[in-house]
Amino acid sequence: MNQHNLGRTDVVRKLIIDGRFVMPVEGRTFGTYNPSTGELLATVAEGDARDIDLAVAAARRAFEGPWSKFTPFQRQEVILKFADLVDRHFEEFSQLDTLDMGMPITMTRGRRQRAIGMLRMYASMCVTIGGRTLPNSLPGDVFAYTLKEPVGVVGAITPWNAPLTGTIWKIGPVLATGCTMVLKPAEDAPLTALRLGELALEAGVPPGVVNVVPGPGTVAGAALAAHMDVDKIAFTGSDATGRRIIEASKGNIKRLMLELGGKSPDIVFADADLDKAVAGTAMGIFGNSGQICSAGSRLLVERSIYDSFVERVADFAKALKVGNGIEPDTQIGPVVSSKQMERVQSYLGLGVGEGAEVVAGGNRLVDGQLAQGYFLAPTVMKNVRQTMRIAQEEIFGPVVTAIPFDDVGEALRIANSTVYGLGSGVWTRDVAKAHGVAKGIRSGTVWVNCYGVLDPVIPFGGYKMSGYGRESGIDHVEEYLATKAVVLQNG
């Protein structure tokens, strides 16, 4: 069944629980809107705590039932079929993501290799999971070894800013390890998660292994985080919500994996390839309208080139084509909602009030067809001090704050002077300097002479209040496994 015919607003997109498409217990629905036009895109079933209960019960049955009997090879086969289906329907996913949250269609189409590569990487890991034998110093003839076992039922809560790849980041390790899941997608962009749930069933994933329950984070998400029969929560979102999840997890001491906010520094030295750095730093923040947790939102520039470099970034920003995400020539789409637009605009006002100077953008775009959407001009702010709120707090919009520095030591002090530590960038031709700065920055990823580059085998996650745990690669799969020790004495 495909409940996602694009353009059909009269069909309710239902929950997926125990392999069935169902309406929520209370029968509530909500609308998801196209941020480029403000128009209703789809009506979605709205789950609450009772629906979460049903989904968790289904996930538990599946974990203890047929799914537990799947061999590593069988899990691998299912994931590969799932990957093939996602690949076959990739244009549909590209349009769903673009229409639901505004990411330009060229960007969503450009994620094909990453999305399919992630699934195939997880498939490859199914057959590599294993324990090890342990030499020991116990008296007598003792044989000790470890087993790697799935942690159990996983509650996954995803954000709206990268629906396809963000959801695959949660589904992939669940299927690879033999866990089961209840997925609560963000209410601003739930359609891709529901479609992935359908295709998982079509690929042969047993009912109850992947359950999808859209609904408000304060209701469905909170119920999932506190549920006593959920063994692990995997969450991507704000640090404020992350703290609430930590508090909610204490009832049964759930395992947590949290990928939270960021205020990432992008450091440009005078010896860098400045032509490359202008485009790289600009798109490191303006890509996806700045709605990327690891976006390079703080532009740190060596003082000798500060004014000229910031001017070049501003000129680059002014030349970007802002428009409806579905149009192929659009480079920058809308922010996801009116609420997000108002949040970004409030920070622009704060920045000016604190003494920062807007040298590009700083306004909502309302000309012609843009008037109905949530479009903000790519914005560059200079004369920013690290103590300003716009340099400390996550704006999550197309806004970069430019800060000067005099030497490597000062660059590192500024880079590390926030509560976050998710991403960072370094632009220099000096290899020794690049390695030294990379070591000195307290962040989960350091990009050198590039920004935002991701690969399925490279771990991604944060330091400090950007969370803990890693997604992608071997580290990611390990997050979904428990280690059991077996000690056997012969005789």
C-alpha positions as CSV (number, residue, x, y, z in Angstrom):
1,M,0.0,0.0,0.0
2,N,1.2,3.5,-0.8
3,Q,-0.6,6.1,1.3
4,H,1.6,8.9,0.0
5,N,0.3,9.9,-3.4
6,L,1.7,13.3,-3.8
7,G,-1.0,16.0,-4.1
8,R,-3.7,14.0,-2.2
9,T,-4.6,16.1,0.8
10,D,-7.8,14.2,1.4
11,V,-6.1,10.9,2.4
12,V,-5.0,10.6,6.0
13,R,-1.5,9.2,6.4
14,K,-2.0,6.6,9.0
15,L,0.2,5.3,11.8
16,I,2.2,2.1,11.2
17,I,1.8,-0.3,14.1
18,D,2.4,-4.1,14.0
19,G,2.6,-4.0,10.2
20,R,-0.8,-2.4,9.8
21,F,-1.9,1.1,8.8
22,V,-4.1,2.3,11.6
23,M,-5.8,5.4,12.9
24,P,-4.8,6.6,16.3
25,V,-6.9,5.6,19.3
26,E,-8.4,9.1,19.6
27,G,-8.7,9.6,15.9
28,R,-6.9,12.9,15.9
29,T,-5.0,14.3,12.8
30,F,-2.8,17.2,12.0
31,G,-1.6,18.9,8.9
32,T,1.9,19.1,7.5
33,Y,2.5,22.1,5.3
34,N,4.7,23.1,2.3
35,P,7.0,25.8,3.7
36,S,7.6,27.2,0.2
37,T,3.9,28.0,-0.3
38,G,2.2,27.7,3.1
39,E,-0.3,25.2,1.6
40,L,-1.5,22.0,3.2
41,L,0.6,19.1,1.9
42,A,-1.0,16.2,3.8
43,T,-3.2,15.2,6.7
44,V,-1.4,12.9,9.2
45,A,-2.7,10.7,12.0
46,E,-1.7,12.1,15.3
47,G,-0.5,9.5,17.9
48,D,-0.5,10.0,21.6
49,A,0.6,7.9,24.7
50,R,-1.9,5.1,24.0
51,D,-0.7,4.7,20.5
52,I,2.9,4.6,21.8
53,D,1.8,1.9,24.2
54,L,0.4,-0.2,21.3
55,A,3.5,0.4,19.2
56,V,5.9,-0.5,22.0
57,A,3.9,-3.7,22.7
58,A,4.2,-4.6,19.0
59,A,7.9,-4.0,19.0
60,R,8.4,-6.2,22.1
61,R,6.4,-9.0,20.5
62,A,8.5,-8.8,17.3
63,F,11.8,-8.6,19.3
64,E,10.9,-11.8,21.2
65,G,9.2,-13.5,18.2
66,P,10.0,-14.1,14.6
67,W,12.6,-11.3,14.2
68,S,14.8,-12.9,16.9
69,K,15.0,-16.0,14.7
70,F,16.5,-14.2,11.7
71,T,20.1,-15.1,11.1
72,P,22.6,-12.4,10.3
73,F,22.5,-13.3,6.6
74,Q,18.7,-13.0,6.6
75,R,18.8,-9.6,8.2
76,Q,21.4,-8.6,5.7
77,E,19.2,-9.8,2.8
78,V,16.2,-7.8,4.1
79,I,18.2,-4.6,4.5
80,L,19.6,-5.0,0.9
81,K,16.0,-5.4,-0.4
82,F,15.0,-2.3,1.6
83,A,18.0,-0.4,0.1
84,D,16.9,-1.4,-3.4
85,L,13.3,-0.2,-2.8
86,V,14.5,3.1,-1.4
87,D,16.8,3.5,-4.4
88,R,13.9,2.6,-6.8
89,H,11.6,5.2,-5.1
90,F,14.3,7.8,-4.6
91,E,12.8,10.5,-6.7
92,E,9.6,10.2,-4.6
93,F,11.7,10.6,-1.4
94,S,13.4,13.6,-2.9
95,Q,10.1,15.3,-3.6
96,L,8.7,14.3,-0.2
97,D,11.6,15.9,1.6
98,T,11.6,19.0,-0.5
99,L,7.8,19.5,-0.3
100,D,7.6,18.7,3.4
101,M,10.5,20.7,4.8
102,G,11.8,22.9,1.9
103,M,15.2,21.5,1.2
104,P,16.0,22.4,-2.5
105,I,15.3,19.5,-4.8
106,T,18.9,19.5,-6.1
107,M,20.1,18.9,-2.5
108,T,17.6,16.1,-1.8
109,R,18.4,14.4,-5.1
110,G,22.1,14.8,-4.3
111,R,21.8,12.6,-1.2
112,R,21.1,9.4,-3.1
113,Q,24.5,7.9,-2.7
114,R,24.6,8.7,0.9
115,A,21.2,7.4,1.7
116,I,21.5,4.1,-0.2
117,G,25.2,3.8,0.9
118,M,24.1,4.0,4.5
119,L,21.7,1.2,4.2
120,R,24.1,-1.0,2.4
121,M,26.8,-0.3,4.9
122,Y,24.5,-1.4,7.7
123,A,23.7,-4.5,5.7
124,S,27.4,-5.3,5.5
125,M,27.7,-5.1,9.3
126,C,25.0,-7.7,10.0
127,V,27.5,-10.5,9.4
128,T,30.4,-8.9,11.3
129,I,28.8,-8.6,14.7
130,G,30.4,-10.9,17.2
131,G,32.1,-11.3,20.6
132,R,35.6,-12.5,21.4
133,T,37.4,-15.0,23.5
134,L,39.1,-13.7,26.6
135,P,42.4,-14.9,28.0
136,N,42.0,-14.8,31.7
137,S,43.9,-15.5,35.0
138,L,41.2,-17.5,36.8
139,P,42.3,-20.7,38.5
140,G,41.3,-24.0,36.9
141,D,40.2,-24.7,33.3
142,V,38.1,-21.6,32.6
143,F,36.9,-20.5,29.2
144,A,35.6,-17.0,28.9
145,Y,34.0,-15.2,26.0
146,T,31.6,-12.4,25.2
147,L,28.4,-12.2,23.2
148,K,27.1,-9.2,21.4
149,E,23.3,-9.0,21.6
150,P,20.7,-6.4,20.5
151,V,19.7,-4.1,23.3
152,G,15.9,-4.6,22.6
153,V,13.2,-2.1,21.8
154,V,14.5,1.3,20.6
155,G,12.5,4.5,20.7
156,A,13.8,6.7,17.9
157,I,12.9,10.4,17.8
158,T,14.0,12.3,14.6
159,P,14.1,15.9,13.6
160,W,12.6,17.6,10.6
161,N,15.7,19.0,8.9
162,A,16.9,15.8,7.0
163,P,14.0,13.4,6.9
164,L,15.4,10.7,4.7
165,T,19.0,10.4,5.8
166,G,18.0,11.2,9.4
167,T,15.5,8.4,9.5
168,I,17.8,5.9,7.9
169,W,20.3,6.8,10.6
170,K,17.8,5.4,13.1
171,I,16.3,2.4,11.1
172,G,19.7,1.1,9.8
173,P,21.4,0.0,13.0
174,V,18.1,-1.3,14.4
175,L,17.7,-3.7,11.5
176,A,21.5,-4.6,11.4
177,T,21.6,-5.6,15.1
178,G,18.2,-7.3,15.5
179,C,16.6,-4.7,17.6
180,T,13.0,-3.4,17.0
181,M,11.8,0.2,17.1
182,V,9.1,2.7,17.6
183,L,9.9,5.8,15.4
184,K,8.4,9.1,16.3
185,P,9.2,11.5,13.4
186,A,9.0,15.3,13.8
187,E,5.6,16.6,13.2
188,D,6.9,19.3,10.8
189,A,8.1,16.6,8.3
190,P,6.6,13.1,9.0
191,L,5.9,11.9,5.5
192,T,9.3,10.4,4.6
193,A,9.4,8.3,7.8
194,L,5.9,6.9,7.1
195,R,6.9,6.0,3.6
196,L,10.1,4.3,4.8
197,G,8.0,2.3,7.2
198,E,5.9,1.1,4.3
199,L,8.9,0.1,2.2
200,A,10.5,-1.8,5.2
201,L,7.4,-4.0,5.3
202,E,7.5,-4.5,1.5
203,A,11.2,-5.5,1.9
204,G,10.2,-8.3,4.3
205,V,10.8,-6.7,7.6
206,P,8.4,-8.6,10.0
207,P,5.4,-6.7,11.4
208,G,6.2,-4.9,14.6
209,V,9.9,-4.4,13.9
210,V,9.5,-0.9,12.5
211,N,6.5,1.0,13.9
212,V,6.0,4.7,13.0
213,V,3.9,7.0,15.2
214,P,3.8,10.7,14.3
215,G,2.6,13.1,16.9
216,P,3.6,16.0,19.1
217,G,6.9,15.7,20.8
218,T,5.4,16.8,24.1
219,V,2.9,14.0,23.9
220,A,4.0,11.1,21.8
221,G,7.7,11.8,22.1
222,A,7.5,12.3,25.9
223,A,5.5,9.0,26.2
224,L,8.2,7.1,24.2
225,A,11.0,8.6,26.2
226,A,9.5,7.6,29.6
227,H,8.1,4.2,28.5
228,M,9.1,1.5,30.9
229,D,9.3,-1.2,28.1
230,V,11.7,0.8,25.9
231,D,15.3,-0.2,26.3
232,K,17.0,2.6,24.4
233,I,16.2,6.1,23.1
234,A,18.0,7.4,20.0
235,F,17.3,11.1,19.7
236,T,18.3,13.9,17.4
237,G,17.2,17.4,18.2
238,S,17.7,20.3,20.6
239,D,19.7,20.2,23.8
240,A,16.7,21.4,25.7
241,T,14.6,18.4,24.6
242,G,17.7,16.2,25.2
243,R,17.7,17.2,28.8
244,R,14.1,16.3,29.2
245,I,14.8,12.9,27.6
246,I,17.6,12.3,30.1
247,E,15.2,13.0,32.9
248,A,12.5,10.8,31.4
249,S,14.8,7.9,31.0
250,K,15.5,7.4,34.7
251,G,12.5,5.3,35.3
252,N,14.1,2.1,33.8
253,I,17.6,3.5,33.3
254,K,17.3,3.5,29.5
255,R,20.4,3.6,27.3
256,L,20.5,6.9,25.5
257,M,22.1,8.2,22.3
258,L,21.7,11.9,21.9
259,E,22.8,14.1,18.9
260,L,21.9,17.6,20.0
261,G,22.5,21.2,19.0
262,G,25.6,22.9,17.7
263,K,27.2,26.3,17.3
264,S,30.1,25.1,15.1
265,P,33.2,27.3,14.3
266,D,34.5,27.5,10.8
267,I,38.1,28.9,11.0
268,V,39.7,30.6,8.1
269,F,43.5,31.3,8.2
270,A,45.1,33.9,5.9
271,D,47.2,31.1,4.2
272,A,44.1,29.2,3.1
273,D,42.9,28.9,-0.5
274,L,40.5,31.8,-0.1
275,D,38.5,31.2,-3.3
276,K,37.7,27.7,-2.1
277,A,37.1,28.9,1.5
278,V,34.5,31.6,0.5
279,A,32.2,29.1,-1.2
280,G,32.9,26.3,1.4
281,T,32.2,28.4,4.5
282,A,29.2,30.1,2.9
283,M,27.5,26.8,2.0
284,G,28.6,25.3,5.3
285,I,26.0,27.6,6.9
286,F,23.5,28.5,4.1
287,G,23.0,25.0,2.8
288,N,19.5,23.8,3.8
289,S,18.9,27.4,5.0
290,G,21.2,26.8,8.0
291,Q,18.9,24.1,9.3
292,I,21.7,21.6,9.9
293,C,22.9,20.9,13.5
294,S,26.5,21.0,12.5
295,A,26.2,24.1,10.3
296,G,29.3,26.4,10.4
297,S,27.4,29.2,12.0
298,R,30.4,31.0,13.5
299,L,32.8,32.2,10.9
300,L,36.2,32.8,12.6
301,V,38.6,34.8,10.2
302,E,42.2,35.8,10.8
303,R,42.2,39.5,11.4
304,S,44.6,40.4,8.5
305,I,41.9,39.2,6.0
306,Y,38.8,39.7,8.1
307,D,37.2,42.6,6.3
308,S,37.9,41.5,2.7
309,F,36.9,37.8,3.4
310,V,33.7,38.7,5.1
311,E,32.8,41.0,2.2
312,R,33.4,38.2,-0.2
313,V,31.2,35.9,1.8
314,A,28.5,38.6,1.8
315,D,28.7,38.9,-1.9
316,F,28.4,35.2,-2.3
317,A,25.3,35.2,-0.1
318,K,23.7,38.0,-2.1
319,A,24.1,36.0,-5.3
320,L,22.4,32.8,-4.1
321,K,19.1,32.0,-5.7
322,V,16.4,31.8,-3.0
323,G,13.1,30.2,-4.0
324,N,10.6,27.3,-3.9
325,G,12.5,24.2,-3.1
326,I,10.9,22.2,-5.9
327,E,12.4,24.5,-8.6
328,P,15.7,23.1,-10.0
329,D,17.5,26.4,-10.0
330,T,16.8,27.1,-6.3
331,Q,19.9,27.1,-4.1
332,I,18.3,28.2,-0.8
333,G,14.8,27.1,0.1
334,P,12.6,28.3,2.9
335,V,12.9,27.6,6.6
336,V,10.6,24.9,7.8
337,S,7.7,26.9,9.4
338,S,6.5,30.3,10.4
339,K,7.6,29.5,13.9
340,Q,11.1,28.8,12.8
341,M,11.1,32.0,10.7
342,E,10.1,34.0,13.7
343,R,12.8,32.4,15.8
344,V,15.5,33.3,13.3
345,Q,14.1,36.9,12.9
346,S,14.2,37.4,16.7
347,Y,17.9,36.5,16.7
348,L,18.6,39.0,14.0
349,G,17.0,41.7,16.1
350,L,19.1,40.5,19.1
351,G,22.3,40.7,17.1
352,V,21.7,44.2,15.9
353,G,20.8,45.2,19.4
354,E,24.0,43.8,20.7
355,G,26.0,45.8,18.1
356,A,26.5,43.4,15.2
357,E,26.4,44.8,11.7
358,V,24.3,43.1,9.0
359,V,26.3,43.1,5.7
360,A,24.1,40.8,3.7
361,G,20.5,39.7,4.1
362,G,18.8,40.2,7.5
363,N,15.3,40.3,6.1
364,R,12.3,38.1,5.1
365,L,11.8,37.8,1.3
366,V,8.3,38.5,0.2
367,D,8.5,39.4,-3.5
368,G,6.1,37.6,-5.8
369,Q,5.5,33.9,-5.0
370,L,7.9,34.1,-2.0
371,A,5.3,36.0,0.0
372,Q,3.4,32.8,0.8
373,G,6.4,30.9,2.1
374,Y,8.9,31.2,4.9
375,F,11.9,32.7,3.1
376,L,14.8,34.5,4.7
377,A,17.7,36.0,2.9
378,P,21.1,34.4,3.6
379,T,22.5,36.7,6.3
380,V,26.1,37.7,7.2
381,M,26.7,39.6,10.4
382,K,30.1,41.1,11.2
383,N,31.7,42.9,14.1
384,V,30.4,40.1,16.3
385,R,31.9,39.4,19.7
386,Q,32.0,35.8,21.1
387,T,30.0,36.9,24.1
388,M,27.0,37.9,22.1
389,R,23.9,35.7,22.1
390,I,24.1,35.3,18.4
391,A,27.5,33.8,18.8
392,Q,26.5,31.5,21.7
393,E,23.0,30.2,20.9
394,E,21.9,28.0,18.1
395,I,19.9,30.0,15.6
396,F,19.2,27.2,13.1
397,G,18.7,29.5,10.2
398,P,20.7,31.0,7.3
399,V,22.7,33.3,9.5
400,V,26.5,33.4,10.0
401,T,28.3,35.5,12.6
402,A,31.8,36.6,11.6
403,I,34.4,36.9,14.4
404,P,38.0,38.0,13.9
405,F,41.0,36.4,15.6
406,D,44.8,37.1,15.7
407,D,46.5,33.8,16.1
408,V,46.0,30.0,16.5
409,G,45.6,30.2,20.3
410,E,42.9,32.9,20.1
411,A,41.1,30.9,17.3
412,L,41.0,27.8,19.5
413,R,39.8,29.8,22.6
414,I,36.9,31.3,20.6
415,A,36.1,28.0,18.9
416,N,35.8,26.2,22.2
417,S,34.0,29.0,24.1
418,T,30.4,27.6,23.7
419,V,28.6,24.8,25.4
420,Y,28.4,22.9,22.1
421,G,30.9,20.7,20.3
422,L,29.4,19.1,17.2
423,G,31.2,20.2,14.1
424,S,34.0,22.5,13.1
425,G,36.0,23.6,10.1
426,V,39.6,24.6,9.4
427,W,40.8,26.3,6.2
428,T,44.6,26.4,5.8
429,R,47.4,25.2,3.4
430,D,49.6,24.5,6.4
431,V,49.2,20.7,7.2
432,A,50.9,21.0,10.6
433,K,48.6,23.8,11.5
434,A,45.5,21.9,10.3
435,H,46.5,18.9,12.5
436,G,47.2,21.1,15.5
437,V,43.9,23.0,15.3
438,A,42.0,19.7,14.7
439,K,43.4,18.3,17.9
440,G,42.7,21.4,19.9
441,I,39.0,21.9,18.9
442,R,36.6,20.2,21.2
443,S,34.1,18.8,18.7
444,G,33.0,15.5,17.3
445,T,34.0,16.3,13.7
446,V,36.7,18.5,12.3
447,W,36.5,19.2,8.5
448,V,39.7,20.5,7.0
449,N,39.5,22.5,3.7
450,C,35.9,21.3,3.3
451,Y,32.7,21.4,5.4
452,G,29.8,19.1,6.2
453,V,31.2,16.2,4.2
454,L,29.7,12.9,5.5
455,D,30.2,9.3,4.6
456,P,28.5,6.1,6.0
457,V,31.7,4.8,7.6
458,I,32.7,8.0,9.3
459,P,31.3,8.4,12.9
460,F,29.3,11.5,13.6
461,G,28.4,12.9,17.1
462,G,29.1,15.6,19.6
463,Y,31.2,16.7,22.6
464,K,29.8,18.6,25.6
465,M,26.1,19.7,25.2
466,S,26.0,18.5,21.6
467,G,25.3,15.0,23.1
468,Y,26.9,11.6,23.2
469,G,27.0,8.5,21.1
470,R,28.0,8.2,17.5
471,E,26.1,7.6,14.3
472,S,27.5,6.0,11.1
473,G,30.2,3.3,10.9
474,I,31.1,0.6,13.4
475,D,30.7,2.9,16.4
476,H,27.0,3.4,15.5
477,V,26.2,-0.3,15.3
478,E,28.0,-0.9,18.7
479,E,25.5,1.6,20.2
480,Y,22.7,-0.8,19.6
481,L,24.4,-3.9,21.1
482,A,24.9,-5.1,24.7
483,T,27.9,-7.1,25.8
484,K,27.3,-10.3,27.7
485,A,30.2,-12.2,29.4
486,V,30.1,-16.0,29.6
487,V,32.4,-17.8,32.0
488,L,32.6,-21.6,31.7
489,Q,34.5,-23.9,33.9
490,N,35.1,-27.3,32.5
491,G,34.6,-30.5,34.6
